[in-house]
Amino acid sequence: MKCNGFRDSTARNKHYKKHVLGKGGGTGWVADMGGLYLSAASYEQAAITFATSGGAFHAFNNPIVELETAHGNYARWNQNTGEFVAATADGVLLTYHIRNDASKFQSAVLEY
């Protein structure tokens, strides 16, 4: 999966604030990656690392699932950790966060 990072620093900061700091996600929003990253840059780098990691996906003992979405983007989900990343076909990072159940990953096929 190709991933070069967010489109710009505004998008990176928005996602960092939402998923790590718990700000801007609406009423009752709780950060799903709270405290995991000390900066927006480290959050973005973790997303790139997860998105571009190699491996035998869908293989026995490999919990990572990757697919093309309904919009022609790509999504990757680690079934053990809940890590989720989505990026455009040309590598623009769309989101990186935790999705702990398969139904939430399946909804990404339509969302992203």
Backbone torsions as a table, in degrees:
resi	resn	phi	psi	omega
1	MET	NA	131.3	179.8
2	LYS	-85.1	134.9	178.0
3	CYS	-156.2	118.8	-179.3
4	ASN	-108.3	-1.8	-177.9
5	GLY	113.6	177.5	179.5
6	PHE	-65.0	159.7	-178.5
7	ARG	-57.8	-39.4	-179.6
8	ASP	-159.4	176.8	-177.4
9	SER	-67.2	-27.3	177.6
10	THR	-64.3	-46.4	178.6
11	ALA	-65.1	-42.7	179.3
12	ARG	-60.5	-47.8	-178.1
13	ASN	-65.3	-38.4	178.7
14	LYS	-60.7	-47.3	-179.4
15	HIS	-68.6	-38.7	177.4
16	TYR	-61.3	-46.9	179.9
17	LYS	-61.8	-40.6	-177.8
18	LYS	-71.2	-52.5	-170.7
19	HIS	-87.4	-24.4	-178.7
20	VAL	-105.3	-43.5	-177.7
21	LEU	-92.3	-16.4	178.0
22	GLY	77.7	27.1	-178.8
23	LYS	-114.7	136.4	174.8
24	GLY	89.4	11.4	-179.5
25	GLY	-97.6	5.1	179.3
26	GLY	96.9	177.5	-178.2
27	THR	-58.9	129.3	177.8
28	GLY	76.5	5.3	-178.2
29	TRP	-65.5	137.2	175.6
30	VAL	-123.7	134.3	179.3
31	ALA	-61.0	127.7	179.8
32	ASP	-85.9	-13.3	177.9
33	MET	-123.8	28.3	-175.7
34	GLY	-51.2	125.3	175.7
35	GLY	78.5	-1.7	-177.3
36	LEU	-77.2	-26.8	-176.0
37	TYR	-131.1	138.5	-176.8
38	LEU	-86.7	-15.0	-178.8
39	SER	-149.4	162.0	176.6
40	ALA	-63.9	-34.9	179.7
41	ALA	-66.2	-41.1	179.6
42	SER	-70.2	-34.2	174.7
43	TYR	-61.6	-48.2	179.9
44	GLU	-62.7	-42.3	-180.0
45	GLN	-63.6	-38.2	177.0
46	ALA	-63.0	-39.4	178.0
47	ALA	-63.5	-44.9	179.6
48	ILE	-62.8	-44.0	-179.8
49	THR	-61.0	-45.9	179.0
50	PHE	-65.3	-43.3	-177.4
51	ALA	-65.0	-33.8	-173.3
52	THR	-102.3	3.2	179.6
53	SER	-66.8	143.3	-180.0
54	GLY	-86.1	179.9	176.6
55	GLY	144.4	168.4	177.9
56	ALA	-92.9	91.4	-176.5
57	PHE	-71.1	152.3	-178.1
58	HIS	65.8	9.4	-178.4
59	ALA	-86.8	159.7	175.6
60	PHE	-56.2	134.6	-178.9
61	ASN	70.2	10.1	174.5
62	ASN	-120.7	109.3	-172.7
63	PRO	-82.5	5.8	-174.5
64	ILE	-91.7	130.7	178.3
65	VAL	-117.0	135.3	178.3
66	GLU	-130.9	140.8	178.8
67	LEU	-152.4	162.7	173.7
68	GLU	-89.5	134.5	-177.5
69	THR	-85.5	173.6	-179.8
70	ALA	-63.8	-20.9	-179.1
71	HIS	-97.9	7.6	179.1
72	GLY	82.7	12.5	175.7
73	ASN	-94.6	-177.2	179.6
74	TYR	-125.8	143.6	179.2
75	ALA	-132.1	144.8	178.1
76	ARG	-134.3	138.6	-177.9
77	TRP	-138.7	133.1	174.8
78	ASN	-97.2	113.8	-175.7
79	GLN	-65.4	-23.3	-179.7
80	ASN	-85.0	-44.3	-175.8
81	THR	-95.1	-20.3	-175.8
82	GLY	84.0	-1.6	179.1
83	GLU	-56.6	134.8	179.9
84	PHE	-136.0	134.7	177.0
85	VAL	-138.7	144.4	174.9
86	ALA	-134.7	141.7	-179.9
87	ALA	-147.4	156.0	176.0
88	THR	-72.1	166.4	-179.9
89	ALA	-60.8	-29.2	179.1
90	ASP	-91.4	7.8	170.0
91	GLY	98.1	11.5	177.1
92	VAL	-82.7	122.3	-179.6
93	LEU	-68.2	126.8	-179.4
94	LEU	-98.0	-39.9	179.1
95	THR	-165.3	158.4	174.8
96	TYR	-149.6	119.7	-179.4
97	HIS	-164.9	-169.7	-179.3
98	ILE	-104.4	130.5	172.2
99	ARG	-129.7	108.5	-170.7
100	ASN	-86.8	-6.5	177.5
101	ASP	-133.9	155.9	-173.7
102	ALA	-60.6	-33.7	-178.6
103	SER	-64.5	-33.8	177.4
104	LYS	-70.5	-33.6	175.4
105	PHE	-68.4	-43.4	179.8
106	GLN	-60.6	-36.2	178.7
107	SER	-66.2	-23.4	179.1
108	ALA	-65.0	-26.6	179.2
109	VAL	-58.6	-35.0	179.0
110	LEU	-91.3	-31.8	-175.5
111	GLU	-73.6	-42.3	-175.9
112	TYR	-107.6	NA	NA
